[in-house]
Amino acid sequence: MEAPQGLCYRRATMSAVQTQPVGDLLREWRRRRRMSQLELACEADISSRHLSFLETGRSLPSREMLIHLAKQLVIPLRERNVMLVAAGYAPVFPERPLEDPALRAAREAVGLVLAGHEPYPALAIDRHWALAAANDAATRLLAGVEASLLRPPINVLRLSLHPEGIAPRIANFAEWRSHLLARLRHQIELTADHSLNELLNELRDYRLPDGAGKPPPDRENAGVVVPLQLITEGGILSFISTTTVFGTPVDVTLSELAIESFFPANPATAKALRRLADEHD
């Protein structure tokens, strides 16, 4: 089935499998979650001695025990597969490209959500913030962006903060940049993804647009949400955003897919977006 008009899909790739002992991986994730052996043992309903043996390699966890502990530690599905392989087991969670026939229902669901959000912008991103799909309202806001930033794979954070992206048109750039970098740091803490850490360093090095250090303009939602305030020919469009993920996914690709939906933060923005949609019909 063809993707809905205005949508584009990107193939996901499997990360390289680590070769660390499974006990080391288990200990690293426990420490990353700031849990003691006793705390994790209580959560997993096992003895702290047994957990200690698993971490030091004196005992090898069964596949079921490893999956159980990974669930308690909220380890991403991709990294659960890494742990299983490190312990000598086959990966449990499949990773398919988004265009795989097995994910047809998921693709259609994403397409329906994005199309249904018109005339407001919405896009789907993978774990590295690469654009998987976008509706027409989102693509209409990318006028003037440097062409190299729009060549696949399109990175949404790079598109937002690069000086040749939409950064010069973000009225509250300092606030929005701080918000995005905080989200990225939180994601790195949760996933331990080295590629995301490299992306964070890249984004920090970008030249700031003129006036980026000025206080953000007055806004209606201060203290509640961080808006995206975009300068356009028709004035400043103000958005608030929400993130949607698949509930209890069993596929790596779906577990890493998120839909970012932007809503008008005021009536003037809603009116302007409806007008833009009418002009492009």
Secondary structure as GFF3:
##gff-version 3
##sequence-region A 1 281
A	DSSP	alpha_helix	22	32	.	.	.	ID=ss1
A	DSSP	alpha_helix	37	44	.	.	.	ID=ss2
A	DSSP	alpha_helix	48	56	.	.	.	ID=ss3
A	DSSP	alpha_helix	63	72	.	.	.	ID=ss4
A	DSSP	alpha_helix	77	86	.	.	.	ID=ss5
A	DSSP	three_ten_helix	101	103	.	.	.	ID=ss6
A	DSSP	alpha_helix	104	116	.	.	.	ID=ss7
A	DSSP	beta_strand	122	125	.	.	.	ID=ss8
A	DSSP	beta_strand	131	134	.	.	.	ID=ss9
A	DSSP	alpha_helix	136	139	.	.	.	ID=ss10
A	DSSP	three_ten_helix	140	142	.	.	.	ID=ss11
A	DSSP	three_ten_helix	147	150	.	.	.	ID=ss12
A	DSSP	alpha_helix	156	161	.	.	.	ID=ss13
A	DSSP	three_ten_helix	167	169	.	.	.	ID=ss14
A	DSSP	alpha_helix	173	191	.	.	.	ID=ss15
A	DSSP	alpha_helix	194	204	.	.	.	ID=ss16
A	DSSP	beta_strand	228	232	.	.	.	ID=ss17
A	DSSP	beta_strand	235	245	.	.	.	ID=ss18
A	DSSP	alpha_helix	252	255	.	.	.	ID=ss19
A	DSSP	beta_strand	258	264	.	.	.	ID=ss20
A	DSSP	alpha_helix	267	280	.	.	.	ID=ss21
###
